Amino acid sequence: MKRYLYLKFIGAYAILAFLMFFVVESLGTELLTRRMVTQHAQDLYVEANRLSTAGARSYFSKTATLEDLYENLTVIAKVSGTTIRLIDASGTEILNTGRALSSSPRTIESFNYAAFGPQYYEIGDFFGQYDRDHLNVMVPVTSGLQTRGYLAVSQNMTLIDSAVRSMRTALLWVTLVNFLLSFVILVIFGISVYSPLRQIIAGARQFASGNFSHKISVSSRDEMGYLADSLNMMAVELQKNKDYQTKFISNISHDFRSPLTSIKGFTEAMMDGTIPPELYERYLKIISSEVVRLEKLTQSILTLNSADADKVVLNKTRFDINSMLRNTAAVFEGSCRRKKIGIDLVLTDDALFVEGDKEKIEQVIYNLLDNAIKFSDRGSRIKLETTLRRDKCYISVKDEGCGIPKDELPRIWDRFYKTDSSRGRDKTGTGLGLSIAKEIITAHGQTISVMSTENVGTEFVFSLDAR
């Protein structure tokens, strides 16, 4: 099985990792640089304002000497890693902490305070004073309501770049740790989700190939476990259905083979002279009865197929169930007379109307009464009864026959099933009568049940809507 899904997750993870490192390396570095520059510029601006007020102004007001100011600013510059300049209004350096105070003053060419614009800082060479970029902050020094000069503080950008690189490295390590943790989660995902999924797919392939005995061994209590359990239950049902189909084919083959064998044997015997002409009538009657048996079996199969609860189309009408019971009992009068069986009609009211498919309900009653007569002893009685309870009518067919063993009761509705006790009596039955009755009543949305005691009798009861 190709691991396309897992490869997709790995591919997505790799792409996400690449994109995250790319973002951290490019956009993250840019954002960090901007943040660091802004923060340092603010700090330098605050410091420049403080020095302008506390130190440079005192110089221009003649309350402090240039030497004292130079000494103080030099100490501050060394501590902060900056260069501090005091520049007069014409652009001449009064002092520069990067040079000795004894050095002759020099004029900064193209000096213009207005070049800073509305910003309080700029990144550049400070009017050509540096060969690499510096972060420069400059504030005016006022005295007596006049601008006497400017205090400029410059810091090499290599210090800021170094800080940015340190923070970027830390951020990359954090990102790497996060992706390692996410990789661990991906591995756990592969174990807890993908592995069960592979077992489920393999199990589904086994089921598709007809191996319903295979079991998907996923025991997790989540959606995967639920899916595995559902597929295992499906396999059990499919195996039951397969066994049923095998049994169905076996039973129907047996029921067709027996009359066909008789028909073929007697026909060949008549053709080759084994059976003399004077006995033809006797064996033709046997052949005819076997043909009727085949016809009945075929019709029962067709009826059962059309009576499937999911396919059947019911033609529901309102009819008198009591009248139907009387007419059906009259049909079996000859069979009852031969076995000296009496039929008792215990009917609620003279007429009792129900709703249902009249022809199909008549077939149910016919099948139940036919079974009752077959399995009743000579001289016994059969009771047909209707009972009205609220909006339901219950129809009962009760005999005094051999009964059905308790362990065989759940199986009597199976197609072609015959109890061991019925095989000696039901010579012409197909084993489909009760299946047909069950399907018809189920298609009506009603219930049919059975109660039986061996050597006492059997009672079938089904319901219909009373109208």
Secondary structure, DSSP 8 states (H G I E B T S, - for coil): ---HHHHHHHHHHHHHHHHHHHHIIIIIHHHHHHHHHHHHHHHHHHHHHHHIIIIIHHHHTTSS-HHHHHHHHHHHHHHHT-EEEEEETTSBEEEETTS-TTS---B-TT--GGGGTTSSEEEE-TTTT-SS-EEEEEEEEEETTEEEEEEEEEEEHHHHHHHHHHHHHHHHHHHHHHHHHHHHHHHHHIIIIIHHHHHHHHHHHHHHTT-TT-------SSHHHHHHHHHHHHHHHHHHHHHHHHHHHHHHHHHHHHHHHHHHHHHHHHHTTSS-GGGHHHHHHHHHHHHHHHHHHHHHHHHHHHT-TTT----EEEEEHHHHHHHHHHHTHHHHHHHT-EEEEE-SSS--EEEEEHHHHHHHHHHHHHHHHHTS-TT-EEEEEEEEETTEEEEEEE--S----GGGGGGTTSTT---GGGTTT-SS--S-HHHHHHHHHHHTT--EEEEEETTTEEEEEEEEEE-
